[in-house]
Amino acid sequence: MFDPENPPELETACWFNADPAPTLQDLKGKVVVLAAFQQHCPGSLKHGLPQAARLAQAFSDDAFQVIGLNVPFEATETQTKAALEAFVAEHGLSFPVALDKTNGKDLPKTMEAFEIQGTPTILVFDRQGRLRRHYLGQVDDLRIGAEIMALALEARDAPREQSIAIERRLAAVLTDPREHHHHGCGCGHDHGHDHGHDHGHAHEGGCCGGHGHDHAHAGGTGGCGCGGHDH
């Protein structure tokens, strides 16, 4: 079962704009945003990748890192290494971008390991390398910026109680996007899981995948999230 406090390492086929290739282990000490996308996905093109670029410009490299991850689970034959290289150049992406590694199944390895339901998806890791946010679809810049800043202010060795207190404060001042944005998206895959990190669904602007799944949120257990709900 997926453990957000001890997430797996990224498994990738290649990297662009990164030498050497980053790992989650190496990036501990920074807040990390992983933006999962597909090259043909409307939501990725309109929202996910432009937002990732804005975040990369807004926060210092000393405290923050954006990673793009191409997760081909639709039109896989067109989302190749050569195609991604051209895509990165065409869209002027300057942050590190990786191609997920295939494993002979419907989903590539990192996508499957992190239980990513579709694209665009944003994963946010704290300075201790724990997965603290998992959003499918469009997320407001102000919300994600506030959450990144809160995680950046946590000490690298912050005790669990401090992390939970920050989560409670965030929950008190930020509107939950799941209360407002629940619009169906295109074709995806189907599986259920139960974990404690904040797994939100903000489906707007066209996204790929993400229907037919069930998430039971155990707030405050297994991760640092507070106030879980079932849907």
N, C-alpha and C positions, 0 to 999 in steps of 0.2 A: 504494500500500500504506500502511496506517495506520502512523503514526510516533508512538509514545507520548511521545517527547521534544519533538515539535512538534505537539501535538494541534490539531485545527481549533477554530474558535470555535463557540459555541452558536448555532443557528438556531432562533428561537422565534416563535410567533404572538402571544403576549401574556405579561404578567407580573402576579403579585399579590404584595403585601407588598414591593414593590421600586420605588423611585423615587429616582434613575434605575435602569433595568434594569442589572443587573451583567453584566460580561463576564469571561471567563477572563483576558484581558489586564489588565483593571483589578484583578483579584483577586490578581495576582502579589504575592508577599510574605506571603501567607497560605496555610495548608493548606486545601484546599477539598474537601468531600465533596459529590458529586452523587448524589442518590437518585432513580433512575428508577422510575416506578410507573405502574400503571393504576388507574383509579378502582374497578373491579370486582374487581381481583386479590386473592385471599385472602392471599397472602404479603405484598403491599404493605400491606394493611390491618392485618394482625396483627403483622407484623415490621418491614417496611421503613420505613414512615412513623413509627411510634412510636419506632423507633431513631433516625431522623433528628432527631426532636424532642428526644430525650434528649441527643444529641450537641450540638445547638444550645445547650442549657442548660448543658452540662458544660464547654465551652471558651469562652475569651474571644473576643469579636468582634474584638479587635485582632489576633489570630493565626489565626483560624479562621472559616470560613464554610460553612454548609450551604445547598445549593440543591436544591429538589425539581423534578423534570422529569416531567410527564405525557407518556408516550409511547404514544399510541393506535395500536395495531396489531391489536387485537381490539375488536369493538363500537365502531368508530370513530364511528358516527353518534350515539352517546350521550355521547361524551367531547368535548364542545364547550367553547367559552370560557365560556358561561353555566353549564354544568354544573360546570366546574372552579371557577368563582367560588363556587358554592353548596357544593361539596365542601370547599374551603379553609375556609369559614366553619363548616360542620358539624363538621369534625374539629379546629377550633381551631389550624390550622397558622399559626405566626407567622413562620416563615422564608420567604425568597423562593421562590416557586413559579412555574414557567413551563409553558406548553403548547407542546410540540414542533410544528414547522411541517410541514404536509403537503406532499408533492411529487408527488402523483398516482400514487405507487407503493404497494406493500404497507406499507412502513415509512416513518415520518416522517423528516425530514432529519437531526436530531441523532442519533437512534437508529441510523440507517444509517451515518452518518459515524464513530461511535464503535464500531460493530460490536457493539452491545448485543443479546444473544441472547434476552432475556425480562425479566420483572419478578417480584420486585424485583431491581434491580441497583444496586450501589454502585460509583462511580468515585471514587478518591482522587487528588488532584493535590498535588504538593509545592509549596514556596514559589517554585520557579522555573517553575511552570506545567506541569511534566511529569506525565504520567499514570503513577502508581506502583502502583495497585491497580485491579483490575476483578473484582468479585465478583458472581456470579449466585446469588440465593437468600439465605437467612438466614446472617448472620455474627455470631458471638458479640460482645457488647458489649466484653468485656475485650480481645479480640483487636484489634478495630478501634480501640478507645481507645488501646491500646499503640502501634499503628502510627501513629496521628495524632500522639501525643506524640513519637515518635521523629522524625517528619518535621518537627514544629514546632521541635525542637531543632537541626535542620540550619540552618546559616547560609543566608541567602537566595542567596548567591553560592558555596555550597559546591562545591568541585571534585568531579568525577565519582568520584574515588577515595574521598572521604569518604562519598558516598552509597552506594557499593558496600559499604564497610565497615559501614555501619549496616544495610544489607540482610542482610549475612552474620550480623551479631549478632542481628537479629530472627529469622532463619531458625534460629539455634541455640537460641533460648529459647522460641519460640512453636510450638505444635503446628500442623501443616498441616491445615486443615479438609478438604482434598481426600482425605485418607487415611481420613476417617470418614464423610463425608456425600456419597453419590452416589445419590440417589433420583430417579427420573424425574419430570418435571413435564409439565403440559398441552401443548397444541398450540402450535407455534412455527414458526420459519422455519429455513432450512437454508443455511449457508454455512461455508466454512473460511477460516482466515487464520493468519498466522505473525507473531508479534511478541514483543518481549522483556519487556513488563511482566507483573506477576503477575496471571494471569487465572484466578481460582479459581472453583470451583463448589461451593456449599454449599446443596444443595437440600433444604430442610425447610420445613414449615409451609404448603405449597401455594404454588406460583408458576406463572406463565404463560409459556409458551415454553420455549426452552432445550434442545430435544432435536435429534438428527440433525446435530450439528456436530462439527468436528474442530479441535483447537488444538495446534499445535506450538510449544512454549515454548523460546525460545533464551535461557536465563538469562544475564544479564550483557551482552547485546548488544541494541542498539536501544532499551534502557531501562535501568533501574538494578536490575532484579531479579537474583537469584542463584539458581542451582540449578534449572534448568528440567527439565521432563519431558514426555513425549508420552503422550496418552491419546485 
